[in-house]
Amino acid sequence: MSWVAPTRGDLVLAAVVTAFGVASVLATAPSPGVGVERPTDGWAVLLAVLATAPLGLRRSAPVGVVGVTGAAFVAAAVLGYAGAAAGLGIVLATTSAAYLTDRRGAVVAAALFAASAGAATVLAFDGEPGVAVQLATSLVLGGLAAAVGDTLRILHARNRELDALRAVEAREAVAQDRVRIAREVHDVVGHALAGIALQARAGRRLLDRDPPRAGEALREIDELATRALGETREAIGRIRGAEDRAELRPQPRLEDLDELVGRLRDGDLDVRLRRDGDGEAVPATVQASAFRIVQEALSNVVKHAGPASVDVRVTTTGDAVEVEVRDDGRRAPGPVGRGHGIRGMRERAAQVGGAVDAGPAPGGGWRVQARLPVPGRRA
């Protein structure tokens, strides 16, 4: 267990819930019919604090907080004191543990809640009519608290995955724009240098026999250089003025898939990447199309399949690059192949003479297959 400093939100939550819990205990008079047999005293207030204040440490020890708040809740029932805010502390602790840990942590938190709430209910209402209903209510509440936290964790992880994909897409969009600007600079500078070289050769030949014409050649060189410098500054200015200052890089290549996949492995999406064959000799346009197809397929998994395992395989053969992205997630029923994502993948493949097939995979899940021919290569 590593120490994580409480956030301001954690401290505020703990303070509010503690204040509510203590006020609830102070306002509750003894009533054997509801399990409160002793008047409020210092021990009752202390147990109210122990049942709520540990929420401030929920990030450092999420499951431990459930245990402490649950123990205080049971102790209050054993001693006949009023329960702190009707167990609000342990409910929030269970939800927090399910959100801040994983599926196993959610199950452990729910089990601790069930044990604590069940023991407190039996001890407080032993022999009273309706104890079975109270016990069932406590168990259902614990399950709901854990389920809410677990669901929020999954949604948060999915949002992180989508943000990672959007970040990659945004950076690649900037890279594409800068490649286009680089081509403009290349054309401008190349044309200017060609003209300057031509005029310089002419001026050198005319320098002795026709100085006026040599001067015209020099003026033409000056104009060409000035114009090229202005156009180059304009193009570079568009790069410097971009809001996103991602580094200049060429179009995405097959080797960039490692970075793309690496960004998705922190959440609930388990991605396994395998690349076979020599992809270095594949033309850049084919590599970029393969990268984009994998990127779109993974984006669709995050959007539609939920938590899933994904196998990405890119194989470079003698005359083609073959891509397969297969997941084991579950999708809502709907028309096959009509989404913008699938259409976009097919358009990318068509640009390099390839094709994409997408649909349900045998045994469950979804599969995207693409074959992109490599010009000039044969098996």
Secondary structure, 3 states (H helix, E strand, C coil): CCCCCCCHHHHHHHHHHHHHHHHHHHCCCCEHHHCECCCCCHHHHHHHHHCCHHHHHCCCCHHHHHHHHHHHHHHHHHHCCCCHHHHHHHHHHHHHHHHHCCHHHHHHHHHHHHHHHHHHHHHHCCCCCCHHHHHHHHHHHHHHHHHHHHHHHHHHHHHHHHHHHHHHHHHHHHHHHHHHHHHHHHHHHHHHHHHHHHHHHHHHHHCCCCHHHHHHHHHHHHHHHHHHHHHHHHHHHHHHCCCCCCCCCCCCCHHHHHHHHHCCCCCCCEEEEEEECCCCCCCHHHHHHHHHHHHHHHHHHHHHHCCCEEEEEEEECCCEEEEEEEECCCCCCCCCCCCHHHHHHHHHHHHCCCEEEEEECCCCCEEEEEEEECCCCCC
